[in-house]
Amino acid sequence: MKPVGLVRFIVYTLTVALMFCFLGVLGGYSYATGGELPFMQYQSITPPEQATNVTSNELTTFLESDDTDFNRYDIGFNCVEYALLLEREAQWKGIPAISILIKYEDGSGHIVMAFPIVDKGWIYIEPQTDEEIYPNIGAIIGGKRIAEMYSLTCEWILLEDSK
């Protein structure tokens, strides 16, 4: 065998041996402990049973602790993702939140968040900056006049067995 061929053979053999050792460690861990590897364990996450309205101070505390606004605005991550991510984070913390679609007179749109607050009614938040905003039909936000506003609602629908 030529020296280059011998080196390739040795490298190949060692690579295969290391792969089998690694698989053996994984299999041995599972067999010896009766469980999965720590990085392969699944966790059950239970959302709050019922969201409750919060005070304006509690909302401020939540927004200060949430890092949704630190995400970079880019293709594939725009106002829709900011709003849905903030809504999800709020819901998981037991804070009711609603995504609001703002349609401007020029046909473009934007999504913001609305929170029902115990001491102030509804508070609207720009999820990209966590700033409170005041949208109304006819108001100007971001240099554009608001023509319509919609709330995003989701519900579970029972799917019938289709045979």
ZAMARGU-4260 file (C-alpha; in steps of 0.2 Angstrom, whole numbers, plus 5000, padded with zeros to 4 digits):
<rodrens>
0) 5000/5000/5000 | 5006/5017/4996 | 5009/5030/5010 | 4995/5041/5005 | 4983/5026/5003
5) 4988/5020/5021 | 4985/5037/5028 | 4968/5038/5020 | 4964/5020/5027 | 4969/5025/5044
10) 4959/5041/5044 | 4944/5032/5038 | 4946/5018/5050 | 4948/5030/5065 | 4933/5040/5059
15) 4922/5025/5058 | 4928/5019/5075 | 4925/5036/5083 | 4907/5036/5076 | 4904/5019/5083
20) 4911/5024/5100 | 4900/5040/5100 | 4884/5029/5096 | 4890/5017/5109 | 4891/5030/5122
25) 4873/5037/5117 | 4866/5019/5118 | 4875/5015/5134 | 4869/5030/5143 | 4851/5026/5138
30) 4853/5008/5143 | 4862/5012/5159 | 4851/5026/5165 | 4835/5020/5158 | 4832/5038/5151
35) 4836/5049/5137 | 4851/5061/5136 | 4848/5077/5144 | 4849/5087/5128 | 4836/5075/5121
40) 4823/5076/5135 | 4806/5084/5131 | 4798/5096/5143 | 4779/5098/5145 | 4775/5117/5145
45) 4758/5122/5152 | 4752/5139/5148 | 4742/5149/5161 | 4724/5142/5163 | 4716/5159/5162
50) 4724/5176/5157 | 4719/5190/5169 | 4719/5209/5165 | 4734/5218/5173 | 4737/5236/5179
55) 4747/5248/5168 | 4762/5246/5180 | 4761/5227/5178 | 4761/5229/5159 | 4776/5241/5160
60) 4785/5228/5170 | 4781/5215/5157 | 4787/5226/5143 | 4803/5230/5151 | 4807/5212/5154
65) 4802/5206/5137 | 4815/5206/5123 | 4804/5205/5108 | 4809/5223/5103 | 4827/5218/5103
70) 4824/5208/5087 | 4831/5215/5071 | 4818/5221/5058 | 4822/5212/5042 | 4814/5202/5028
75) 4805/5188/5036 | 4804/5197/5053 | 4793/5212/5052 | 4778/5220/5061 | 4768/5204/5060
80) 4782/5193/5069 | 4785/5207/5082 | 4766/5207/5086 | 4764/5188/5086 | 4779/5186/5097
85) 4774/5199/5109 | 4756/5192/5110 | 4763/5175/5113 | 4775/5181/5127 | 4761/5190/5135
90) 4748/5176/5134 | 4761/5164/5142 | 4764/5176/5156 | 4745/5177/5159 | 4742/5194/5151
95) 4728/5195/5138 | 4734/5203/5122 | 4726/5206/5105 | 4735/5209/5088 | 4727/5224/5079
100) 4729/5226/5061 | 4729/5245/5055 | 4725/5248/5037 | 4730/5265/5031 | 4722/5275/5017
105) 4736/5271/5005 | 4732/5253/5006 | 4747/5248/5017 | 4745/5240/5034 | 4754/5238/5051
110) 4751/5227/5066 | 4751/5233/5084 | 4746/5226/5101 | 4731/5230/5112 | 4731/5226/5131
115) 4715/5227/5141 | 4721/5236/5157 | 4712/5237/5174 | 4716/5255/5178 | 4716/5263/5160
120) 4705/5253/5148 | 4714/5248/5132 | 4732/5252/5130 | 4740/5250/5112 | 4758/5246/5111
125) 4770/5247/5096 | 4778/5230/5098 | 4794/5235/5088 | 4798/5249/5101 | 4786/5245/5116
130) 4780/5263/5115 | 4762/5267/5119 | 4753/5273/5104 | 4735/5280/5101 | 4727/5273/5085
135) 4710/5279/5080 | 4701/5279/5063 | 4707/5295/5055 | 4722/5297/5066 | 4740/5298/5059
140) 4752/5285/5064 | 4769/5284/5056 | 4765/5298/5044 | 4750/5289/5037 | 4731/5291/5040
145) 4722/5276/5048 | 4707/5270/5037 | 4702/5254/5046 | 4707/5244/5061 | 4704/5225/5064
150) 4707/5214/5079 | 4715/5196/5075 | 4705/5183/5084 | 4709/5164/5084 | 4698/5150/5089
155) 4699/5131/5090 | 4688/5123/5077 | 4683/5105/5078 | 4688/5095/5062 | 4676/5082/5058
160) 4682/5065/5053 | 4683/5065/5034 | 4681/5047/5027
</rodrens>
